[in-house]
Amino acid sequence: MGLSGLFGGTYSGRRVLVTGHTGFKGSWLALWLHTLGARVAGLALDPEHLPAHCEQLQIPLAMDARIDLRDARAVQATLDAFQPEVVFHLAAQALVRRSYREPSATFAANVTGLVNLLEAVRGCRSVRAIINATTDKVYESHATPGGYRESDPLGGHDPYSASKACAEIVSASYRLSFFSRPEAGGRRVGLATARAGNVVGGGDWAEDRLVPDLVRAASNGSRLVLRNPRATRPWQHVLEPLSGYLLLGQKLLAGEPVDQAWNFGPSANATLEVAEVVRRLQEQWPGFEVAHDGGPHPHEAVALTLDCRKAETQLGWRPIWDASTTLTRTVAWYRALHRAGELRSAIDLAAYVDDARRAGLVWAA
């Protein structure tokens, strides 16, 4: 695809570790890194859902470590064997409703697993940069005209949100205590956190997520039951935050002072109610019914919007695809797979890069 020059050619030939490469976002990131010419290694559990996007892509990984982040020795051994230069940390228990059922496992994966990874980085001198992907749900819930800013207080009602807020605090602690104090026996490692949420796109088959549930209903003509059709979310294509993660990695490896927290959300017109997303997808893939289950259900945030002006002004990052493009490409990905077994991931990536170039994005030059 001729993409190796993106992000200033930073990733061409570089050793990159992706945790969570068997998951939805991680598989897309591994694909993008591979097209950039990186030597990609993965560290994750086996995929939970089939067909697994990571296996459909058939990316030639330099290492494919199917281990649990809670196994500190195995994590250390993986980093020692691969000697990555940059780590993208996407592995997590990422489902809100599951976190109510499995709070202990959620905190163990999202907090203890992160600590194990950062400890392994301390013992692996090749690592120069870490990007820790958290979520838009790390913020304490309150009225925020214009959306949550990176300086807003952290919080978390449900175990998933709280665990990710903890992950932000752990990241800041390691940054201040170890990775920015060479004089104290550590070494300088850039560590940034990236906050995004409600990412959609092909290859997501997780439980209790709107688009996978819609696809399952549409593909077999069943009924989709909605919990909260009035909830609003910042819907964005998976490639949008990944471009932010890769841009952060580029700048961290260049020694720029971007080791802090960053929001990567969609454009303002992409913040839609669940009911509106369902309506738009029904237009493109009709044939299923929708019902409303009034509950009771565990608490979930009603509205989530991110203020991304910091990333726009300081990184030169901004979203490319509006809600219509995002949803159209997402539905087309699933319909192509359902009808003809066609995988459109590389096609979507090429289209996204072309649109970023036309928009004049610095990373796409």
N, C-alpha and C positions, 0 to 999 in steps of 0.2 A: 504493500500500500504506500510505500515511500514515506513512512511516518517517523523514521528514526531521528529526523532533525527537530522534531517537536521538543518543546521545553529546553531549547538551546542544545539539543543533543546530549543532555545530561545523562540519560539512562542507557545510551548505547554502550554495550560491553560491560555494564556495571552489575555487580552482584546485589540482587534485591530479594529480600525475604518478605513474603506476604503471609501473615497469619489469617486463617479463615478463608483460604483460597478455594475450599470446597463449597463455600456459601455463595449467596447471590451476588453481593457486591464484590466479594473477593475474587470470584471467577472472572467477572468483567475486568477487574483491575489486573489480574494475571494476563488476560488477553491483551490489554492495552500495553502493558510492560513488554510483553513478548514482541509486539509490533514495533516497539521503540528500540528493539535490539538488546534488551536487558537479559542477563542470565537470571532467571526467576526460579526461586525455591518456594515451596509451600509448607506450612505447618498448620495442621488442622485435624479435626475428627473426620471420619467418613461422612459423606453427605447423608442427610436424613431423608431426603425426598428424591424420588425418581420421576422423570428422567433428570439426572444431575447435569446442570449446565457445565460444570467443570469437566465432566467426562465427555460431554458432547463436543466441547471445544478441542479436545485432544492436543493441548498445549504441551510441547516437549519441555518438561521441567528439569532443572538441574538437580533438584532433590524434591521428593514428595514424602514428607514426614507426617504420617497419620498418627499423631500423638495428642494427648490431652495437656492443655496448658497448666493444669493443676499438678502435673508431674514435673517438678522443678528440675530433676536430674536429666530427664529426657529433653526438656527445653534447652538446657545448657549444652547438652551433647549435640543438638541440632545446630545451634549457632556456632559451636566450636568446629563442627565438620564443614559447614558451608562458608563461614567467615563473611557474612553479608556486610555491605557498606551502608545500606539503608534498610530500615524495617518499616513496613506498613502494617499496623496492627488493627485487623478487622475482625478477628475471632471473638465471638461473644455469644451469650444466651440473649437473643435480641427480641424476644416476644413478651409483651406486657402481660397478657393473660396467663401464659405459662409461668411467669415470675410469681404470680399469686399462688399457683399450685406447687411451685418448686423454688421457694425463696432462698433456701440454703444453697442449692446448686447454682442459682443465679448469681448470688454474691461470690461464691467460690470461683465461678468461671470469670466473672467480670472484674473482680477486685483481686483475689488471690492469683488468678491467672496472669493478670497484668503485672503484679509484683514479681512473679516468677520470671516473666519475660524481661522486665527491667533489670533484675538481678543478673540474668544471663547476659544482657548487654554490658553490664559493668565488668563482667568477666571475659568479654569478647572485644578485643581492642580494634577490630576492623570497623565496627559500627560508628558511623559519623552522624547519622540522622535517624530520628524516629517520628513517625506520624501516627498518632493514636486517634482512631475514629471513634467518637462517642455518639452523641445524639442531640437533637433539639429538645429532648425531654429532660435535660439536666437542669433546667431552670426552675426556680421556685415559682409556683403558679401565682400570677397577679396580672392585673390589667396593664397592658403595655402598648400604648398607641405607637404604631409603626413597627412593632415586633420586638422580640427579646434581643438585647445587645449583649456582647461578650462580657461586659462589666456587671451585668445584672446578677443578683444572688443565685446561688445554686440551691437545688432542693430535690424533691422526689417523693411523690405520694406512694406510688407502687414500687415494689422491690426492684423492677428493672430500672426505672428512672433513678431511684436512689443509688443503685449500684453504679450507674454510669456517672452520676454526680460524684460519687466516691472515686471513680476512676480519674476524673478531672483533678481531684485533690491529690491523689497519689502521683499523678503525672507532674503536677506543680511541685510537690515535695521532692521528687527525684531530680527534677530540673534544678531546683535551688540547692539541694543538699549535695548532689554528686556530679551532675553533668555540666554545671557552670562554674565549678570551683577546682580547677587544676591544682591550685596551691594547697588544697586540703587533701591531696592524694587521689583525687578523681581525675577525669579528663573531660575536655569539652565535647559534648554531644548535643546537637540540636534536637529538641523535643517539642513538637507542637501538637495540639489537640484540634480536631476538626469536628464541628457539630453540624449534622444534617439529619433529615428525617423524612419519612414517608416517600422513600425512593421507589420508583416503579421502573419497569422495563422487562424485557424477555428473560426467562430463566428463573424467575422467582416462583417457588412452589410451596412456600411456608404456610403453615396453618394460621388461621385467624388474621390474614391480611386481605385487604379488600380486592386487589387485582387478581391474585391467585384464586380467591373464592369466586370472583366473577368469571374467570376463565373456566374453572371447573363446572360452574353452572351452565355456561354457554355451550361448552363442548358436549355435555350430555343432556341438555334441555331440562335441567332440574331447577328447583326453586332456590334462590339466594335469600337468606334471612339476614337483615341488617340490624345491628344493635343500636346504632345512633346515627340516623341519616342526616341529622342537623350538625354533626361535628364537622369542623373545618380543619383542613390540613394543607400544608405547603407541598403540593405534589410536584415532584421533579424527576426527570429521567436519571437513571443511575449514572450516566456519563457526566452529568453536571458536577456533583460533588467530587467524583473521581478526578476530574480536571483540576479541582482545587487541591486535592491531596497531592497530585503529581507536581503542581506548581509549588506547593509548600516544600516538597522534597527537593526540588531544584534549588530553591532559595536557601534551604538549610545546608545543603551540600556546598553551596557557594559561600557559606559563612555569613549570610545575611541574618540580622537579628529579628527573625520571625518566629522564634521559639516561644509561642504563647497560644492562646485559644482563638479560634476562627469559626465564624458562621459561614456555611455554604448552602444557601437556600435558593428557591426559584424566584422568578420575577413575580411582581405583585399580582398579576392577573392569573397566576397559577395556584393561588390559594382558593380552594373550592370546597363546598360542602360535599360530604359523601354522596348525598342524593344526586348532586349534579354530575359527579364522576360516573355514577351508575347510569344516569340518563345518557351521557355521551357515549359510554361503551355499548349500551343497548342499541344505539343508532348504528354502530359499526358491526355489531355481532348480536343480532336479535335472536329470539327464540327461547328466552328463559324468563321466569317470573321472579318478582321481588316481593318479599314480605318483611314486616317490621316486628321484631321481638322486643317488647317493651321492658323486659328484664324480670327480676333484678339482675344487674351485671356488676362486676368489679369496677371500681372507679377508673376512668380514663379521662385525660384532658379533653375538654370540649373544643378549645381553639389553640392552635400553635402556629405562630408566625415568627420568622427570624428577620432581624435587621442585618443586612449583609453589606452595609456601607463601608465597614472597616476593610473587608476583603476587596471591595471594588476600588477604594482609594489607595490602599497601601500595597496590595498585591497586583492590581490590574486585572482582577478576576471579575467576571460577571456571568450570569446564566445566559444561555443561548436560545433554548427551545421554550416556547410558550406552552400553555396547557394543551392546546389543540394538537400541536406537533408531538408533544410527549405522549399523549394518549393514543393518537393515531398510529405512531410507530410501535407503541407497546402492543396494541391489539393486532397490528399487522404481523409482529413477531410471532405471537401465539397462534394466529390463524394459519400462518405459513407452516409452522411445525405441525399443527393439528391436521391440515389438509394434505400436505405433501412431504412431511418430514424434513422440511427445509429449515436450516439454521441461518438466521439473518443477523447474527451478532456482529460479524465483521462488516456487513453492509451498513448497519446502524452506526458503527464506530466511524467508518469512512465518511458517512453523511454528516455526522456531528462535527468532525474535524473540518470538513469543507465549509460548513456553516460558520464555524469559529473563525476560519481564515477570512471569510467574507465580512465578518463582523469586526475584524481587526484586532482580535484577541492576541495579546503579546506572546502567550505560550504557543500559539499556533503559527507564528511567523516562520 
